[in-house]
Amino acid sequence: MHTRPIQMNDVIYNAAEQCFEALVTVHDGETARKYACSIPAPISTPFRDAAAGLRKQAERRHTGRGGVYSEMQLDAAKLRAGRQRFDAKAWLAHVVTLPGLRAA
């Protein structure tokens, strides 16, 4: 079994639905997928048990590749083909020397 780092944010209890809800992030290599998870449980459920249920639901969704998720990938900066790097100082120096563009 492959373990992946899991992060939970904003675990809340939804009293109207009687369930614990959280946004659970599963880190898999350079990819991070976020799942909106919800487990039905009474408010008296220990936080440890609720967190374990939310974690398990996120892992199942991640391995099953089902449901809706948000994905972020770490992207290394790529060199744009044939273009030089933008030099802001040189551009501003050029703009200052343009005729007729002086502030009053």
N, CA, C and O atoms as CSV, one atom per row, in Angstrom:
chain,resi,resn,atom,element,x,y,z
A,1,MET,N,N,0.844,-1.184,0.000
A,1,MET,CA,C,0.000,0.000,0.000
A,1,MET,C,C,0.882,1.237,0.000
A,1,MET,O,O,1.814,1.348,0.797
A,2,HIS,N,N,0.584,2.154,-0.889
A,2,HIS,CA,C,1.354,3.379,-1.035
A,2,HIS,C,C,0.723,4.475,-0.183
A,2,HIS,O,O,-0.451,4.796,-0.364
A,3,THR,N,N,1.486,5.051,0.741
A,3,THR,CA,C,0.945,6.123,1.579
A,3,THR,C,C,1.257,7.467,0.940
A,3,THR,O,O,2.353,7.692,0.426
A,4,ARG,N,N,0.289,8.339,0.983
A,4,ARG,CA,C,0.415,9.674,0.422
A,4,ARG,C,C,0.170,10.694,1.532
A,4,ARG,O,O,-0.689,10.473,2.385
A,5,PRO,N,N,0.904,11.797,1.537
A,5,PRO,CA,C,0.619,12.838,2.531
A,5,PRO,C,C,-0.786,13.404,2.314
A,5,PRO,O,O,-1.186,13.703,1.189
A,6,ILE,N,N,-1.517,13.540,3.409
A,6,ILE,CA,C,-2.885,14.042,3.348
A,6,ILE,C,C,-3.013,15.235,4.280
A,6,ILE,O,O,-2.500,15.225,5.399
A,7,GLN,N,N,-3.703,16.262,3.805
A,7,GLN,CA,C,-3.888,17.493,4.576
A,7,GLN,C,C,-5.378,17.817,4.606
A,7,GLN,O,O,-6.051,17.784,3.575
A,8,MET,N,N,-5.887,18.132,5.800
A,8,MET,CA,C,-7.294,18.504,5.946
A,8,MET,C,C,-7.395,19.957,6.382
A,8,MET,O,O,-6.695,20.399,7.293
A,9,ASN,N,N,-8.281,20.693,5.715
A,9,ASN,CA,C,-8.507,22.095,6.060
A,9,ASN,C,C,-9.968,22.313,6.409
A,9,ASN,O,O,-10.866,21.755,5.777
A,10,ASP,N,N,-10.187,23.126,7.418
A,10,ASP,CA,C,-11.533,23.579,7.778
A,10,ASP,C,C,-12.529,22.437,7.986
A,10,ASP,O,O,-13.556,22.371,7.310
A,11,VAL,N,N,-12.224,21.553,8.909
A,11,VAL,CA,C,-13.173,20.490,9.246
A,11,VAL,C,C,-14.304,21.135,10.048
A,11,VAL,O,O,-14.067,21.775,11.073
A,12,ILE,N,N,-15.529,20.957,9.569
A,12,ILE,CA,C,-16.691,21.550,10.237
A,12,ILE,C,C,-17.755,20.480,10.452
A,12,ILE,O,O,-17.741,19.425,9.818
A,13,TYR,N,N,-18.675,20.780,11.361
A,13,TYR,CA,C,-19.829,19.910,11.544
A,13,TYR,C,C,-21.041,20.625,10.977
A,13,TYR,O,O,-21.375,21.723,11.422
A,14,ASN,N,N,-21.701,20.020,10.004
A,14,ASN,CA,C,-22.898,20.573,9.383
A,14,ASN,C,C,-24.097,20.011,10.142
A,14,ASN,O,O,-24.490,18.865,9.926
A,15,ALA,N,N,-24.670,20.806,11.019
A,15,ALA,CA,C,-25.772,20.342,11.863
A,15,ALA,C,C,-27.030,20.048,11.055
A,15,ALA,O,O,-27.794,19.150,11.410
A,16,ALA,N,N,-27.255,20.786,9.984
A,16,ALA,CA,C,-28.448,20.563,9.162
A,16,ALA,C,C,-28.408,19.191,8.496
A,16,ALA,O,O,-29.433,18.517,8.395
A,17,GLU,N,N,-27.232,18.781,8.045
A,17,GLU,CA,C,-27.071,17.479,7.380
A,17,GLU,C,C,-26.579,16.395,8.340
A,17,GLU,O,O,-26.547,15.217,7.984
A,18,GLN,N,N,-26.200,16.787,9.544
A,18,GLN,CA,C,-25.643,15.890,10.564
A,18,GLN,C,C,-24.445,15.103,10.024
A,18,GLN,O,O,-24.420,13.872,10.034
A,19,CYS,N,N,-23.451,15.871,9.549
A,19,CYS,CA,C,-22.251,15.235,9.015
A,19,CYS,C,C,-21.038,16.146,9.211
A,19,CYS,O,O,-21.171,17.360,9.366
A,20,PHE,N,N,-19.862,15.533,9.201
A,20,PHE,CA,C,-18.608,16.263,9.225
A,20,PHE,C,C,-18.198,16.511,7.781
A,20,PHE,O,O,-18.348,15.633,6.931
A,21,GLU,N,N,-17.679,17.710,7.499
A,21,GLU,CA,C,-17.259,18.076,6.160
A,21,GLU,C,C,-15.876,18.696,6.217
A,21,GLU,O,O,-15.519,19.362,7.188
A,22,ALA,N,N,-15.097,18.467,5.156
A,22,ALA,CA,C,-13.757,19.052,5.084
A,22,ALA,C,C,-13.269,19.060,3.646
A,22,ALA,O,O,-13.739,18.290,2.808
A,23,LEU,N,N,-12.323,19.939,3.377
A,23,LEU,CA,C,-11.608,19.941,2.117
A,23,LEU,C,C,-10.310,19.181,2.374
A,23,LEU,O,O,-9.457,19.640,3.133
A,24,VAL,N,N,-10.164,18.030,1.747
A,24,VAL,CA,C,-9.022,17.141,2.000
A,24,VAL,C,C,-8.103,17.165,0.788
A,24,VAL,O,O,-8.544,16.926,-0.336
A,25,THR,N,N,-6.813,17.458,1.016
A,25,THR,CA,C,-5.822,17.498,-0.056
A,25,THR,C,C,-4.966,16.248,0.010
A,25,THR,O,O,-4.397,15.926,1.052
A,26,VAL,N,N,-4.878,15.539,-1.120
A,26,VAL,CA,C,-4.042,14.344,-1.228
A,26,VAL,C,C,-2.864,14.705,-2.117
A,26,VAL,O,O,-3.046,15.043,-3.287
A,27,HIS,N,N,-1.655,14.633,-1.566
A,27,HIS,CA,C,-0.436,14.945,-2.313
A,27,HIS,C,C,0.105,13.650,-2.897
A,27,HIS,O,O,0.392,12.701,-2.168
A,28,ASP,N,N,0.241,13.618,-4.208
A,28,ASP,CA,C,0.721,12.427,-4.905
A,28,ASP,C,C,1.833,12.850,-5.851
A,28,ASP,O,O,1.576,13.268,-6.979
A,29,GLY,N,N,3.068,12.738,-5.383
A,29,GLY,CA,C,4.200,13.198,-6.191
A,29,GLY,C,C,4.167,14.708,-6.292
A,29,GLY,O,O,4.151,15.411,-5.281
A,30,GLU,N,N,4.157,15.204,-7.525
A,30,GLU,CA,C,4.115,16.649,-7.740
A,30,GLU,C,C,2.687,17.158,-7.926
A,30,GLU,O,O,2.482,18.341,-8.200
A,31,THR,N,N,1.718,16.293,-7.781
A,31,THR,CA,C,0.316,16.653,-7.963
A,31,THR,C,C,-0.393,16.698,-6.620
A,31,THR,O,O,-0.176,15.843,-5.762
A,32,ALA,N,N,-1.232,17.692,-6.447
A,32,ALA,CA,C,-2.064,17.795,-5.246
A,32,ALA,C,C,-3.516,17.883,-5.694
A,32,ALA,O,O,-3.889,18.791,-6.436
A,33,ARG,N,N,-4.333,16.937,-5.241
A,33,ARG,CA,C,-5.752,16.934,-5.584
A,33,ARG,C,C,-6.568,17.207,-4.335
A,33,ARG,O,O,-6.304,16.649,-3.271
A,34,LYS,N,N,-7.564,18.073,-4.476
A,34,LYS,CA,C,-8.419,18.439,-3.349
A,34,LYS,C,C,-9.798,17.833,-3.553
A,34,LYS,O,O,-10.384,17.931,-4.631
A,35,TYR,N,N,-10.306,17.204,-2.498
A,35,TYR,CA,C,-11.614,16.568,-2.533
A,35,TYR,C,C,-12.492,17.163,-1.436
A,35,TYR,O,O,-12.049,17.325,-0.299
A,36,ALA,N,N,-13.727,17.484,-1.778
A,36,ALA,CA,C,-14.704,17.919,-0.783
A,36,ALA,C,C,-15.334,16.655,-0.211
A,36,ALA,O,O,-16.086,15.965,-0.899
A,37,CYS,N,N,-15.027,16.352,1.050
A,37,CYS,CA,C,-15.483,15.107,1.669
A,37,CYS,C,C,-16.531,15.384,2.744
A,37,CYS,O,O,-16.548,16.450,3.360
A,38,SER,N,N,-17.396,14.404,2.953
A,38,SER,CA,C,-18.457,14.515,3.943
A,38,SER,C,C,-18.788,13.123,4.463
A,38,SER,O,O,-18.980,12.191,3.683
A,39,ILE,N,N,-18.853,12.985,5.794
A,39,ILE,CA,C,-19.238,11.699,6.378
A,39,ILE,C,C,-20.370,11.922,7.377
A,39,ILE,O,O,-20.291,12.823,8.212
A,40,PRO,N,N,-21.416,11.113,7.299
A,40,PRO,CA,C,-22.508,11.246,8.270
A,40,PRO,C,C,-22.064,10.712,9.627
A,40,PRO,O,O,-21.549,9.599,9.731
A,41,ALA,N,N,-22.268,11.516,10.661
A,41,ALA,CA,C,-21.882,11.117,12.016
A,41,ALA,C,C,-22.535,12.077,13.008
A,41,ALA,O,O,-22.775,13.239,12.680
A,42,PRO,N,N,-22.823,11.598,14.217
A,42,PRO,CA,C,-23.386,12.506,15.230
A,42,PRO,C,C,-22.326,13.491,15.713
A,42,PRO,O,O,-21.128,13.242,15.583
A,43,ILE,N,N,-22.776,14.601,16.264
A,43,ILE,CA,C,-21.855,15.641,16.732
A,43,ILE,C,C,-20.969,15.148,17.881
A,43,ILE,O,O,-19.915,15.728,18.141
A,44,SER,N,N,-21.385,14.098,18.557
A,44,SER,CA,C,-20.609,13.555,19.675
A,44,SER,C,C,-19.447,12.672,19.223
A,44,SER,O,O,-18.694,12.176,20.061
A,45,THR,N,N,-19.289,12.469,17.919
A,45,THR,CA,C,-18.192,11.654,17.384
A,45,THR,C,C,-16.859,12.321,17.711
A,45,THR,O,O,-16.704,13.521,17.484
A,46,PRO,N,N,-15.893,11.567,18.239
A,46,PRO,CA,C,-14.571,12.166,18.496
A,46,PRO,C,C,-13.944,12.676,17.198
A,46,PRO,O,O,-14.097,12.071,16.137
A,47,PHE,N,N,-13.242,13.791,17.304
A,47,PHE,CA,C,-12.616,14.387,16.123
A,47,PHE,C,C,-11.677,13.396,15.441
A,47,PHE,O,O,-11.617,13.357,14.212
A,48,ARG,N,N,-10.959,12.611,16.199
A,48,ARG,CA,C,-10.019,11.621,15.658
A,48,ARG,C,C,-10.742,10.654,14.718
A,48,ARG,O,O,-10.232,10.334,13.644
A,49,ASP,N,N,-11.940,10.184,15.122
A,49,ASP,CA,C,-12.709,9.252,14.304
A,49,ASP,C,C,-13.273,9.937,13.055
A,49,ASP,O,O,-13.282,9.352,11.972
A,50,ALA,N,N,-13.738,11.168,13.212
A,50,ALA,CA,C,-14.266,11.909,12.061
A,50,ALA,C,C,-13.156,12.175,11.048
A,50,ALA,O,O,-13.365,12.029,9.844
A,51,ALA,N,N,-11.979,12.564,11.531
A,51,ALA,CA,C,-10.852,12.823,10.629
A,51,ALA,C,C,-10.427,11.553,9.900
A,51,ALA,O,O,-10.081,11.601,8.720
A,52,ALA,N,N,-10.452,10.418,10.597
A,52,ALA,CA,C,-10.097,9.152,9.954
A,52,ALA,C,C,-11.090,8.809,8.846
A,52,ALA,O,O,-10.689,8.322,7.789
A,53,GLY,N,N,-12.374,9.057,9.073
A,53,GLY,CA,C,-13.384,8.797,8.053
A,53,GLY,C,C,-13.229,9.702,6.842
A,53,GLY,O,O,-13.363,9.249,5.705
A,54,LEU,N,N,-12.948,10.976,7.076
A,54,LEU,CA,C,-12.740,11.920,5.979
A,54,LEU,C,C,-11.495,11.546,5.180
A,54,LEU,O,O,-11.497,11.620,3.952
A,55,ARG,N,N,-10.433,11.143,5.878
A,55,ARG,CA,C,-9.190,10.729,5.230
A,55,ARG,C,C,-9.434,9.499,4.353
A,55,ARG,O,O,-8.964,9.434,3.217
A,56,LYS,N,N,-10.167,8.533,4.889
A,56,LYS,CA,C,-10.445,7.304,4.141
A,56,LYS,C,C,-11.261,7.601,2.884
A,56,LYS,O,O,-11.006,7.029,1.824
A,57,GLN,N,N,-12.245,8.498,3.006
A,57,GLN,CA,C,-13.062,8.846,1.845
A,57,GLN,C,C,-12.212,9.506,0.758
A,57,GLN,O,O,-12.375,9.202,-0.424
A,58,ALA,N,N,-11.310,10.405,1.150
A,58,ALA,CA,C,-10.437,11.070,0.178
A,58,ALA,C,C,-9.508,10.064,-0.498
A,58,ALA,O,O,-9.290,10.139,-1.707
A,59,GLU,N,N,-8.961,9.124,0.272
A,59,GLU,CA,C,-8.075,8.108,-0.307
A,59,GLU,C,C,-8.829,7.233,-1.305
A,59,GLU,O,O,-8.294,6.896,-2.361
A,60,ARG,N,N,-10.054,6.867,-0.981
A,60,ARG,CA,C,-10.852,6.047,-1.909
A,60,ARG,C,C,-11.147,6.800,-3.197
A,60,ARG,O,O,-11.057,6.237,-4.288
A,61,ARG,N,N,-11.496,8.057,-3.071
A,61,ARG,CA,C,-11.755,8.852,-4.276
A,61,ARG,C,C,-10.491,9.007,-5.109
A,61,ARG,O,O,-10.536,8.958,-6.338
A,62,HIS,N,N,-9.369,9.195,-4.433
A,62,HIS,CA,C,-8.107,9.394,-5.141
A,62,HIS,C,C,-7.687,8.135,-5.894
A,62,HIS,O,O,-7.288,8.211,-7.056
A,63,THR,N,N,-7.774,6.992,-5.246
A,63,THR,CA,C,-7.359,5.752,-5.907
A,63,THR,C,C,-8.365,5.311,-6.952
A,63,THR,O,O,-7.992,4.673,-7.937
A,64,GLY,N,N,-9.641,5.641,-6.755
A,64,GLY,CA,C,-10.673,5.272,-7.718
A,64,GLY,C,C,-10.788,6.255,-8.861
A,64,GLY,O,O,-11.444,5.968,-9.863
A,65,ARG,N,N,-10.157,7.418,-8.725
A,65,ARG,CA,C,-10.208,8.479,-9.726
A,65,ARG,C,C,-11.646,8.848,-10.099
A,65,ARG,O,O,-11.950,9.144,-11.255
A,66,GLY,N,N,-12.509,8.822,-9.102
A,66,GLY,CA,C,-13.899,9.159,-9.360
A,66,GLY,C,C,-14.299,10.440,-8.661
A,66,GLY,O,O,-13.625,10.893,-7.735
A,67,GLY,N,N,-15.371,11.007,-9.099
A,67,GLY,CA,C,-15.892,12.191,-8.446
A,67,GLY,C,C,-15.221,13.472,-8.914
A,67,GLY,O,O,-14.395,13.471,-9.826
A,68,VAL,N,N,-15.600,14.553,-8.267
A,68,VAL,CA,C,-15.088,15.869,-8.620
A,68,VAL,C,C,-13.904,16.204,-7.726
A,68,VAL,O,O,-13.939,15.962,-6.519
A,69,TYR,N,N,-12.863,16.761,-8.319
A,69,TYR,CA,C,-11.701,17.181,-7.540
A,69,TYR,C,C,-11.045,18.379,-8.217
A,69,TYR,O,O,-11.301,18.679,-9.383
A,70,SER,N,N,-10.210,19.041,-7.464
A,70,SER,CA,C,-9.423,20.148,-7.981
A,70,SER,C,C,-7.971,19.698,-7.992
A,70,SER,O,O,-7.504,19.095,-7.026
A,71,GLU,N,N,-7.255,19.980,-9.067
A,71,GLU,CA,C,-5.879,19.484,-9.182
A,71,GLU,C,C,-4.919,20.635,-9.414
A,71,GLU,O,O,-5.177,21.531,-10.217
A,72,MET,N,N,-3.794,20.590,-8.687
A,72,MET,CA,C,-2.735,21.567,-8.872
A,72,MET,C,C,-1.438,20.813,-9.104
A,72,MET,O,O,-1.159,19.825,-8.424
A,73,GLN,N,N,-0.648,21.274,-10.060
A,73,GLN,CA,C,0.633,20.652,-10.340
A,73,GLN,C,C,1.723,21.690,-10.191
A,73,GLN,O,O,1.555,22.851,-10.563
A,74,LEU,N,N,2.844,21.255,-9.641
A,74,LEU,CA,C,3.993,22.131,-9.572
A,74,LEU,C,C,4.566,22.219,-10.980
A,74,LEU,O,O,4.884,21.199,-11.591
A,75,ASP,N,N,4.695,23.405,-11.477
A,75,ASP,CA,C,5.144,23.580,-12.843
A,75,ASP,C,C,6.450,24.360,-12.846
A,75,ASP,O,O,6.510,25.495,-12.372
A,76,ALA,N,N,7.478,23.748,-13.378
A,76,ALA,CA,C,8.760,24.434,-13.475
A,76,ALA,C,C,8.656,25.512,-14.552
A,76,ALA,O,O,7.951,25.341,-15.547
A,77,ALA,N,N,9.351,26.602,-14.348
A,77,ALA,CA,C,9.341,27.677,-15.329
A,77,ALA,C,C,9.934,27.163,-16.639
A,77,ALA,O,O,10.989,26.528,-16.657
A,78,LYS,N,N,9.232,27.452,-17.729
A,78,LYS,CA,C,9.684,26.981,-19.033
A,78,LYS,C,C,10.158,28.165,-19.853
A,78,LYS,O,O,9.558,29.238,-19.815
A,79,LEU,N,N,11.217,27.969,-20.580
A,79,LEU,CA,C,11.754,29.007,-21.437
A,79,LEU,C,C,10.875,29.118,-22.669
A,79,LEU,O,O,10.595,28.121,-23.334
A,80,ARG,N,N,10.444,30.329,-22.970
A,80,ARG,CA,C,9.608,30.531,-24.147
A,80,ARG,C,C,10.510,30.524,-25.379
A,80,ARG,O,O,11.520,31.226,-25.427
A,81,ALA,N,N,10.146,29.749,-26.335
A,81,ALA,CA,C,10.966,29.565,-27.530
A,81,ALA,C,C,11.147,30.875,-28.284
A,81,ALA,O,O,10.171,31.526,-28.655
A,82,GLY,N,N,12.405,31.259,-28.510
A,82,GLY,CA,C,12.722,32.408,-29.338
A,82,GLY,C,C,12.479,33.761,-28.714
A,82,GLY,O,O,12.706,34.776,-29.373
A,83,ARG,N,N,12.037,33.825,-27.493
A,83,ARG,CA,C,11.770,35.119,-26.862
A,83,ARG,C,C,12.771,35.386,-25.759
A,83,ARG,O,O,13.168,34.492,-25.012
A,84,GLN,N,N,13.169,36.652,-25.681
A,84,GLN,CA,C,14.058,37.039,-24.605
A,84,GLN,C,C,13.230,37.305,-23.353
A,84,GLN,O,O,12.023,37.539,-23.420
A,85,ARG,N,N,13.896,37.263,-22.235
A,85,ARG,CA,C,13.249,37.550,-20.960
A,85,ARG,C,C,12.868,39.025,-20.922
A,85,ARG,O,O,13.632,39.876,-21.377
A,86,PHE,N,N,11.688,39.332,-20.382
A,86,PHE,CA,C,11.211,40.708,-20.290
A,86,PHE,C,C,12.020,41.463,-19.254
A,86,PHE,O,O,12.139,41.024,-18.110
A,87,ASP,N,N,12.578,42.604,-19.655
A,87,ASP,CA,C,13.375,43.442,-18.759
A,87,ASP,C,C,12.557,44.700,-18.455
A,87,ASP,O,O,12.478,45.608,-19.283
A,88,ALA,N,N,11.958,44.748,-17.280
A,88,ALA,CA,C,11.077,45.857,-16.907
A,88,ALA,C,C,11.820,47.187,-16.839
A,88,ALA,O,O,11.277,48.216,-17.240
A,89,LYS,N,N,13.051,47.179,-16.338
A,89,LYS,CA,C,13.812,48.431,-16.220
A,89,LYS,C,C,14.112,49.022,-17.592
A,89,LYS,O,O,13.983,50.230,-17.789
A,90,ALA,N,N,14.509,48.186,-18.531
A,90,ALA,CA,C,14.800,48.678,-19.879
A,90,ALA,C,C,13.535,49.209,-20.542
A,90,ALA,O,O,13.584,50.221,-21.240
A,91,TRP,N,N,12.408,48.542,-20.335
A,91,TRP,CA,C,11.153,48.984,-20.917
A,91,TRP,C,C,10.744,50.337,-20.343
A,91,TRP,O,O,10.329,51.224,-21.088
A,92,LEU,N,N,10.859,50.504,-19.014
A,92,LEU,CA,C,10.511,51.787,-18.387
A,92,LEU,C,C,11.433,52.900,-18.857
A,92,LEU,O,O,10.980,54.025,-19.071
A,93,ALA,N,N,12.722,52.608,-19.022
A,93,ALA,CA,C,13.659,53.616,-19.520
A,93,ALA,C,C,13.267,54.047,-20.931
A,93,ALA,O,O,13.389,55.221,-21.281
A,94,HIS,N,N,12.802,53.108,-21.733
A,94,HIS,CA,C,12.355,53.426,-23.091
A,94,HIS,C,C,11.078,54.272,-23.058
A,94,HIS,O,O,10.957,55.227,-23.825
A,95,VAL,N,N,10.135,53.939,-22.192
A,95,VAL,CA,C,8.881,54.662,-22.095
A,95,VAL,C,C,9.120,56.113,-21.676
A,95,VAL,O,O,8.456,57.018,-22.182
A,96,VAL,N,N,10.054,56.341,-20.765
A,96,VAL,CA,C,10.339,57.693,-20.280
A,96,VAL,C,C,10.874,58.572,-21.399
A,96,VAL,O,O,10.645,59.781,-21.400
A,97,THR,N,N,11.572,57.985,-22.335
A,97,THR,CA,C,12.186,58.790,-23.418
A,97,THR,C,C,11.254,59.012,-24.596
A,97,THR,O,O,11.631,59.709,-25.538
A,98,LEU,N,N,10.047,58.445,-24.583
A,98,LEU,CA,C,9.117,58.661,-25.693
A,98,LEU,C,C,8.646,60.105,-25.714
A,98,LEU,O,O,8.363,60.683,-24.664
A,99,PRO,N,N,8.559,60.701,-26.923
A,99,PRO,CA,C,8.139,62.119,-27.000
A,99,PRO,C,C,6.632,62.272,-26.772
A,99,PRO,O,O,5.839,61.427,-27.186
A,100,GLY,N,N,6.258,63.362,-26.108
A,100,GLY,CA,C,4.862,63.725,-25.948
A,100,GLY,C,C,4.116,62.948,-24.873
A,100,GLY,O,O,2.893,63.052,-24.787
A,101,LEU,N,N,4.809,62.181,-24.061
A,101,LEU,CA,C,4.133,61.400,-23.027
A,101,LEU,C,C,4.538,61.846,-21.630
A,101,LEU,O,O,4.654,61.024,-20.721
A,102,ARG,N,N,4.748,63.121,-21.462
A,102,ARG,CA,C,5.155,63.630,-20.162
A,102,ARG,C,C,3.935,64.122,-19.386
A,102,ARG,O,O,3.014,64.709,-19.955
A,103,ALA,N,N,3.947,63.873,-18.078
A,103,ALA,CA,C,2.850,64.336,-17.219
A,103,ALA,C,C,2.991,65.823,-17.001
A,103,ALA,O,O,4.107,66.341,-16.965
A,104,ALA,N,N,1.879,66.516,-16.857
A,104,ALA,CA,C,1.894,67.972,-16.655
A,104,ALA,C,C,2.166,68.298,-15.210
A,104,ALA,O,O,2.218,69.471,-14.841
